[in-house]
Amino acid sequence: MPKISLPKIPDKVVPAPLRKPAKPGSTDAKGQAPQDLKSAPPERQTHVQKLTDQAKEAPVDVLAWVDQRTGASGFLTGMLYRKVPKGTNWFYTLGSATLFAFIVQAVTGVFLAMFYTPSATQAYASISHINNEVPLGALVHGMHKWGSSVMVILIFLHMGRTFFFGAYKYPRELNWVIGVVLLILTMTMAFTGYLLPFDQRSFWASIVGININGTGPVVGPYLSDFLRAGPELGATTLSRFYAIHMLLVPGAIIALIGAHMYLVVKLGTTAPPWVKAEKPKVAAPVAQLDAGVESNGHRGNGSAPTA
Amino acid sequence: MADEADKINGAETAPGQQRDKPAPPGYFEGESMTRRRVFTIAAQGLGGVAGAAIILPAVGFAVAPIFHRGKERWEAVGPLDDFVEDTYRQVVFTETEGIGDAGKTTAYIRKGSPQFDEDPNSFVAVSNRCVHLGCPVRFVEAAGNFICPCHGGVYDFQGKRIGGPPVRPLDQFQTRVRGGQVEVGPRYSVTSQLEPVRARDPGEFTGGIWEYLYPPRPSTFPAP
């Protein structure tokens, strides 16, 4: 892959609290006033110049006001400029892609809910209305419908990346567990959303899906009754699926995505398995030190043996 | 109970040992619990009660339909002469009310046949719901079989499974005669010997140990 160097964002554009912290030892002209203050000190500025400067500073002032009261800049710089390991590549974007797919689902879902009627006798008509009469309705419905498949595909690819890169290992096991719960919740969303158009395909697919749930021994039959809200697929089944689809599970998904991303930032990401760990240049493991002192004739050398 | 807080607050001190901190407000000799601990337990207990007061009714509301059995429903599907013993007649009737066409179901009805040791004055109503996963089966007159389009389940004339993935014979509906009309009532399932049991969902075995692995649901009607 050819290396692409992106142009750096000039520091002048970035508000001061969000600027990338300078590398140690890289600061020059320490303690010196900026050039423009030397050539044009405040007392020599005209009224218009002062106002212009104030206007330029206004966005930064607003940010500083918020920052002083929330301390958000420390968190944001820590999160946005966190170190990532060597070898980080495009596969690491699958999680963000899944998150983006979820956001698409959430936004289009809210707009669909403005036109959809979760009633067994009116649901199909309201979906037809969205598709055929509402301006851009077919587009929004299509984004939601196809986006659900996109999200399921992406979450599986993201899980595959995590698995094949060994990123589920210590200390990231909990994040794997949260991810699996998110996968189950995503499948729940796909299952409950499928019934909502209430056409022939939705109806029979949901009957088959509920009956597959029912084949679980002992609890299966009760689980089916719970999903259907009764012994047969009825009027309350649709409301139930609708409530699960747009109230219960999305809340859980948002909360768990928060926990998932907190742990990603807290623990950092892994290097791909083909990137070998660099050998330490100065410090060596204690066992090697011992061995070196004992047998390699470094006794009295005064410096640690290089590994 | 000598827990950490008690030790710090000096509620329990070993004999002969000086307490190194001044007594907290309200402390008295021989108290078994610090004021802080009492309030902690009380606050958490009240919080638990308040949480349960919200969660329990909500969960109960969601799971209540499992234990609710609807009203028994009978529907007339045609005069006695409409049905014969050597073939089925298809009828469509409402099984679930309030959702329009989606609540309708199909049954295949014939007269009881002495060939199968059935009462000639009775009527057999076979459900068209495939017991594999719930697709609609069709009675194919030429073959005398019920055939499911989804995964190739095949049932014989009586509804017994003779091929494909289904796990038991087709469900049946209770029938009765009222005022010269055949009426169909609640659904029930059958074992492989066609003995009636309470209605099961598709995919669930019946008879023997399966009666315990797939227990009957309170929302279904007792078998005839």
Chai-1 contact restraints between the chains, C-beta under 6 A:
chainA,res_idxA,chainB,res_idxB,connection_type,confidence,min_distance_angstrom,max_distance_angstrom,comment,restraint_id
A,A120,B,I99,contact,1.0,0.0,6.0,A-B,restraint_1
A,A120,B,A102,contact,1.0,0.0,6.0,A-B,restraint_2
A,T121,B,G100,contact,1.0,0.0,6.0,A-B,restraint_3
A,I207,B,G134,contact,1.0,0.0,6.0,A-B,restraint_4
A,V208,B,L133,contact,1.0,0.0,6.0,A-B,restraint_5
A,V208,B,G134,contact,1.0,0.0,6.0,A-B,restraint_6
A,N211,B,L133,contact,1.0,0.0,6.0,A-B,restraint_7
A,N211,B,G134,contact,1.0,0.0,6.0,A-B,restraint_8
A,N211,B,D201,contact,1.0,0.0,6.0,A-B,restraint_9
A,N211,B,P202,contact,1.0,0.0,6.0,A-B,restraint_10
A,N211,B,G203,contact,1.0,0.0,6.0,A-B,restraint_11
A,G214,B,D201,contact,1.0,0.0,6.0,A-B,restraint_12
A,G214,B,G203,contact,1.0,0.0,6.0,A-B,restraint_13
A,T215,B,G203,contact,1.0,0.0,6.0,A-B,restraint_14
A,P217,B,L213,contact,1.0,0.0,6.0,A-B,restraint_15
A,P221,B,Y214,contact,1.0,0.0,6.0,A-B,restraint_16
A,P221,B,R217,contact,1.0,0.0,6.0,A-B,restraint_17
A,Y222,B,I66,contact,1.0,0.0,6.0,A-B,restraint_18
A,S224,B,D201,contact,1.0,0.0,6.0,A-B,restraint_19
A,D225,B,I66,contact,1.0,0.0,6.0,A-B,restraint_20
A,D225,B,R217,contact,1.0,0.0,6.0,A-B,restraint_21
A,D225,B,S219,contact,1.0,0.0,6.0,A-B,restraint_22
A,F226,B,V63,contact,1.0,0.0,6.0,A-B,restraint_23
A,F226,B,I66,contact,1.0,0.0,6.0,A-B,restraint_24
A,A229,B,P65,contact,1.0,0.0,6.0,A-B,restraint_25
A,G230,B,P65,contact,1.0,0.0,6.0,A-B,restraint_26
A,G230,B,S219,contact,1.0,0.0,6.0,A-B,restraint_27
A,P231,B,S219,contact,1.0,0.0,6.0,A-B,restraint_28
A,P231,B,T220,contact,1.0,0.0,6.0,A-B,restraint_29
A,E232,B,E95,contact,1.0,0.0,6.0,A-B,restraint_30
A,E232,B,T96,contact,1.0,0.0,6.0,A-B,restraint_31
A,G234,B,T96,contact,1.0,0.0,6.0,A-B,restraint_32
A,G234,B,I99,contact,1.0,0.0,6.0,A-B,restraint_33
A,A235,B,G98,contact,1.0,0.0,6.0,A-B,restraint_34
A,A235,B,I99,contact,1.0,0.0,6.0,A-B,restraint_35
